[in-house]
Amino acid sequence: MFQLDTLGRWLIVVGLSIAALGLFLFLIGKVPGLGRLGSLPGDIRYQSPDGRLTCFVPIASSILLSLILTVILNLIVRVLNR
């Protein structure tokens, strides 16, 4: 049977994780230059003449985010494997 103290621990962990994610998203919004993400040269944006259809393909932004996250994750893995 599922114990109440185990459920309480899980709820605390989930709550702290959500709070940490919220803090991270709040702080990442304060980083200068991230407002340009999505409007880089190489991002494709099409809007039909009547304005009813809009298509956005962020190719350059996706490549840039992939490179940044790859470097960050590689650094984290190297630090943790010492």
C-alpha positions in Angstrom: 0.0 0.0 0.0 1.1 3.6 -0.7 2.2 5.4 2.5 1.2 9.0 3.2 4.8 10.0 4.1 6.0 8.8 0.7 3.2 10.7 -1.0 4.2 13.8 1.0 7.8 13.6 0.0 6.9 13.2 -3.7 4.6 16.3 -3.5 7.4 18.3 -1.9 9.8 17.2 -4.6 7.3 18.0 -7.4 6.5 21.4 -5.8 10.2 22.4 -5.5 10.8 21.2 -9.1 8.0 23.4 -10.4 9.3 26.4 -8.3 12.8 25.9 -9.7 11.5 25.7 -13.2 9.5 28.9 -12.7 12.6 30.7 -11.3 14.7 29.4 -14.2 12.2 30.7 -16.8 11.9 34.0 -15.0 15.7 34.5 -15.0 16.1 33.3 -18.6 13.7 36.0 -19.6 16.0 38.7 -18.2 19.0 37.6 -20.4 19.7 40.3 -22.9 19.6 39.2 -26.6 17.2 36.3 -26.1 14.4 38.6 -27.4 16.0 38.3 -30.9 15.6 34.5 -30.8 13.1 33.6 -33.4 13.9 36.6 -35.7 17.4 35.6 -36.7 18.5 35.6 -40.3 17.7 32.1 -41.5 14.4 31.9 -39.7 11.7 31.5 -42.4 8.4 33.4 -41.9 5.6 33.3 -44.5 2.4 35.1 -44.3 -0.3 34.9 -47.0 -1.4 38.1 -48.6 -4.8 38.0 -47.0 -3.2 37.3 -43.6 -5.2 34.2 -42.9 -2.2 31.8 -43.0 1.1 32.3 -41.2 3.9 29.7 -41.2 7.1 30.1 -39.2 10.1 27.8 -39.3 12.9 28.9 -36.9 15.8 27.1 -38.6 18.7 29.4 -37.4 17.3 29.7 -33.9 17.0 25.9 -33.6 20.6 25.4 -34.7 21.8 28.1 -32.3 19.9 26.6 -29.3 21.1 23.2 -30.2 24.7 24.3 -30.2 24.4 26.2 -26.9 22.6 23.3 -25.1 25.1 20.8 -26.4 28.0 22.8 -25.0 26.3 23.3 -21.6 25.3 19.6 -21.3 28.8 18.5 -22.3 30.3 20.7 -19.6 27.9 19.4 -17.0 28.6 15.8 -17.9 32.4 16.4 -17.7 32.1 18.1 -14.3 29.9 15.3 -12.9 32.2 12.5 -14.2 35.3 13.7 -12.3 
